[in-house]
């Protein structure tokens, strides 16, 4: 799914939209035109119906589509589904989704209830809390300015092994033991292993992307976090400061005594909050409107934004710094990773550890709201309530470990990271349009079939053409060695076609009245005599709905070069 640009604009202005609009052919359900001559106009509303309140009951859901003359207008007719959305085979799969043809409207509707394919024998009761990443991409607005990279995950007991997908146990150093919830390692290779789900990141050892502080219940937060909480998002990096996100800057120095301000690892940084230019209160040029907002310490700005494409919400973002790594921009409260992976003695420094945390909205009732300048997250992790800290970190969906590409500059061009996951409908966050159940709407007035519309037919005259033009003795339409043939194409059902030479003499006339959209001309006059080579004028007249009316006319100029007669076939 991809949001429509107008919806993205509204989300940035208001933090959310009640009913997200999706880009063409990028919605959660597929509506296809199967009969372009019978597409009905109007506003359409599809509602899931007839199922209970439990999660798995949604597999027995049906749907109904209501057609209105316009949005909020009069109901014209309704059509119900012939099957439930959860067609399951004996092997637990759903072949090609559930597509129903609606020929009277000229469309088909396809709905696919996702079945997790990597769990042996998985049926909906097992697959409820599982999701699968299906697409991950990174796009640079200017492809010649590739400046953003990341720490690419590896396996084994080393610092670059920061994603613990799989089933490998490391008895020598349990810090690097895999978390078996992702045995198939579906979350380990996204964007070459530079981004993953929060529950799978390493929380101990050198350069860990989250602080190893057992008193903060980070381990509990990861254990409680569900892969199904990972919604599809767009994460955008931009130099446009009007779109930047107020963020908590998290301390990632694991030795509290070495951290700036002696901030505890996993807590907000122990330095004054900054504005978008990195200035703090009291410094010349400091912008108070961009300054504290939430707290006088520990707050910075992420240069971009994140949007949940499933809910239409703007999301909070936090990012890390290791303030011990001052030489790698670890103390300035700015999101500005360097390109250096290791120091001179081989210690992992990973660009100053500017880890990105994309925070979900109210995941598992953790209480995290949609975009609020990261206030709720800050209050939860800066306080002394470890359960509140646990719930706040549990709400984190995605974690990225970014790096700067060597010899490039931060924000040289805008970057969009696109993450998409397959979700069962009961795991999607839905609006109240259908009492919390899935509901979708679309409009087909603009593409509806027009009948007896003189204005539309007049515009279609520009499509009338003659092929091939010019004609050099042969065409692909000819059937044998003595056949000469061209086509006049894209004709309306009723029209008169008259062919003249340059002296204005009528050579051939056709009176068309059939649904076939073309006529063949065998390059002979009305008496069956082959024409001479040269230039001819083809006049197409389209009559209107009344006897004397004319929708329009079109004149085409055609050149033909005739070949010598083929006497072998006489």
Phi, psi and omega in degrees: 000144175225137179283150175289144180307326180294325178291319178300318178299317180293322179296317179294330180279326189236002182075343178197164167231142184291320180232095182300141174257132183260154176294159182302131179065020183234024181269172181290339174237158182253121173244118185239145173278122179249345179217090184296346180270001184222024181284126184270142176281166174129179178254131187245143182225118180254127183236132171287137184219170167061052171210161185281195187263350179281159183302310186289344181295340183296339178295340178266009183290143168255183175216159176226140177246124176257132178252124180247158178291334176197169180299124182076011185264211185272135177289127180264310181196165180225149176225133181257158179288152178271342182221167173282168182282342187259067176282113184242132177274177180297335180269003177084017180250168180236094188291119171060020177070199184236101183249130178238129178276137175235078187298330181293341175253356179074021184225170167230154178236126181240125179234128181242116173276115188295136173239124182295118189272357188252014180244117184302121178074015184294126169246172185308325181297332180270327189275357186309313189259025180239145174223171184222127173292131183242348180199137175214128182213157174230128185235128177260128180304322173244107187292350177273357183237065180277100186250343186257127175229205181191171175282113184273121185300141173234180176250161177100174183278071179216161188301327183285351175276083184252352176248120188256052171278151177119202184220024182269127176259134179249098185290332179289324180216091183301344179303333185254012178288138182290155175264116191290358181292343177233063183298329183278357177060036179290334181262008186264342187243016180293128182049050179061033176074036179248359179209146182199184178278148184303322185293348186253359185276152178286136183242020176207170180086175185296137176055034178297141183285356171217145188293140179274078182237098186298336181286350183262003179060031178297318179300320177296320179300317179292322179295325183276339181292138182253140175300330180293347179281353183280095178281164175288134183223162163245125176248117188243132173255129184211149175279353178285102187293341178293344181255005183288160186245126175293129192224148167285134174260115188267133177285126180245007171287122187279349176256107185302323182294338181265352183278147177300128182071011182053039177290139178289144177298140182087356177256169175300148180303147181269051178221157182301143177295155185234161173272189185292344177262006179083014180264141178254167183306134180098342178276144178303133179087000181299133180260105184297329181293336179255007190273250191300302181058298183252314183207154180284348178227152169080010182243134176228200180229128172273131185281069180160205183202165175231139179233133173275110186284347178277324184255346183073028181250144168278139187252154172285152179226137168240159174217160185257162168212144171257104188289351173287339184262062181299327180289349178247034178062032183273000184238000191264001178067017179248149173276097184207070180299152174265183181259005186271126182272317185226154177276188187292341180249014173091008177284138180289126176237340169044052172066020181093003177060056178271059182295142181252132177241116177264120191262128180282165181264116174052045179287126178051038177060033179284348176089002180285126180275176170291185190314117179223035186061025176067022184294311183296320179295316179300311183298323182289317185273346179269346181277188183258359180275104184292331177292321176296321177298316178301313183295324179295313180291329177298334182281351178290129179267300189243144177231128178241144179244088189273159174219158173272138174291134180306140177066022174243173181242145177301134174062035175299328177208158180293147182228137175240121173261122184246118179241128180231137178235151174275129183230141169289151186298329181286344178266359177274140177278123191243162178275181179267014183299327183231046181056041178084358179264160182302138178209140182220153179216152178204167182232136182239015181300320184291336182248008182295150178293128180264129182242129178056044179251102184298323181297314179295322180294324178297319178293327181289344180300331181295343181276345181296134184209168176236132183223143352282157179211111004284163179253119181249073170075336182218156171215162180287349181276348185287143190260339179205184188289341180252007181270134170241132186200136169230172180233140168255117195244168179061041180271148174288173184299319180241128176190163173245131180245122180237134183243127184236152168274179185290346176274359179087010180277133178290123182262317184204147179224142178231138176245099188270133175208072181201158180287349177295133190269012180212164171228149176264138172242124182274015177060038174234158178277187186291349177257008177083015180265129180303141180281162174275155177295152179149197183260136179229154178251129180248118183252124179246123178244128182249113180287155178273195183278347175250157188304323185260000184273155179230125177289318181174174180223155176217136180242127180244143175256130184229139176244133178231134173250114187274149179266164179294150178300146180261092186287346179295338183256010180274000000 
